[in-house]
């Protein structure tokens, strides 16, 4: 890839473009590199994954893979004192 042209005709120089599969026509899908998948989720919970007595909490958790060759799940949890969610809730961002 040399550049991408946006809907206003502006050229943006780049060496790689990451897009969802439906944006490519059939010819481009054949030439594209093999797909890699990434799963993400943002969850709002009513309690912390790692409970503590503090009302100011940022937690980073890695859940090991269930079997060899499987990816680990990485989570970042922010409590309401981080101003990312309403009081009494926590925001949990997960990626695989």
Secondary structure, 3 states (H helix, E strand, C coil): CCEEECCCCCEEECCCCCCCHHHCCHHHHHHCCCCCCCCEEEEEECCCCCCCCCCCCEEEEEECCCCCCCCCEEEEEEEHHHCCCCCCCEEEEEEC
